[in-house]
Amino acid sequence: MPKRVLQGVVVSDKGDKTVVVKVERTFLHPLLRKTVRRSKRYHAHDEGNVLKVGDQTFIQECAPKSKTKRWEVVTADA
């Protein structure tokens, strides 16, 4: 089964080898038929501390690296 890949924006780079990535999704509300935006924050492993706040990046799911990290940075489109 392929690993999921999400695109988002880095909102925090305070942790060592960790970034927090905000991923937004849009969907149609089932009853109101209105487009709704929802966002979620993911802790991702960033080996080498390459990313900075505001960078666009892709994250991919991986085996757990810590209590909160289940994602890793794939590429950085800065």
C-alpha positions as CSV (number, residue, x, y, z in Angstrom):
1,M,0.0,0.0,0.0
2,P,1.5,3.4,-1.0
3,K,2.3,6.0,1.7
4,R,0.1,9.1,1.8
5,V,1.7,12.4,0.7
6,L,0.3,15.8,1.9
7,Q,1.3,19.3,0.9
8,G,1.4,22.1,3.5
9,V,3.1,25.2,4.9
10,V,5.7,25.1,7.7
11,V,4.2,27.0,10.7
12,S,6.9,26.2,13.3
13,D,10.6,25.1,13.2
14,K,11.4,25.4,16.9
15,G,12.1,21.7,17.5
16,D,15.3,19.9,16.7
17,K,14.8,17.9,13.5
18,T,11.1,18.6,13.7
19,V,8.8,21.0,11.8
20,V,5.1,21.6,12.2
21,V,3.3,21.6,8.9
22,K,-0.2,23.0,8.4
23,V,-2.2,21.2,5.8
24,E,-5.5,22.7,4.5
25,R,-8.2,20.8,2.8
26,T,-11.5,21.9,1.2
27,F,-14.7,19.9,0.8
28,L,-18.3,20.5,0.1
29,H,-20.6,20.6,3.1
30,P,-23.1,17.7,2.7
31,L,-26.2,19.7,3.8
32,L,-25.3,23.3,3.0
33,R,-23.6,22.6,-0.3
34,K,-21.0,25.2,0.6
35,T,-17.2,24.9,0.2
36,V,-15.6,24.5,3.7
37,R,-11.9,24.9,4.6
38,R,-10.4,22.8,7.3
39,S,-6.7,22.7,8.4
40,K,-4.7,20.3,10.5
41,R,-1.2,20.5,11.9
42,Y,1.3,17.6,11.6
43,H,4.6,17.1,13.3
44,A,7.1,16.0,10.6
45,H,10.8,14.8,10.8
46,D,13.2,17.2,9.1
47,E,16.6,15.7,9.1
48,G,19.2,18.5,8.9
49,N,16.8,21.3,9.9
50,V,16.4,22.5,6.3
51,L,13.0,24.1,6.4
52,K,12.0,27.5,7.8
53,V,8.6,29.0,8.7
54,G,6.6,29.8,5.6
55,D,8.2,27.2,3.3
56,Q,5.9,25.0,1.2
57,T,6.7,21.3,1.6
58,F,5.5,17.8,1.0
59,I,5.3,15.3,3.9
60,Q,4.9,11.6,3.7
61,E,3.7,9.2,6.4
62,C,6.3,6.9,8.0
63,A,6.9,4.7,10.9
64,P,6.6,6.5,14.3
65,K,9.8,8.4,15.1
66,S,8.6,9.8,18.4
67,K,5.4,10.3,20.5
68,T,3.9,12.8,18.0
69,K,6.0,12.4,14.8
70,R,4.4,10.0,12.2
71,W,5.4,12.1,9.1
72,E,8.6,12.9,7.4
73,V,9.6,15.7,5.0
74,V,9.9,14.5,1.3
75,T,10.9,17.7,-0.6
76,A,11.0,21.4,0.1
77,D,9.7,23.8,-2.5
78,A,10.9,27.1,-1.1
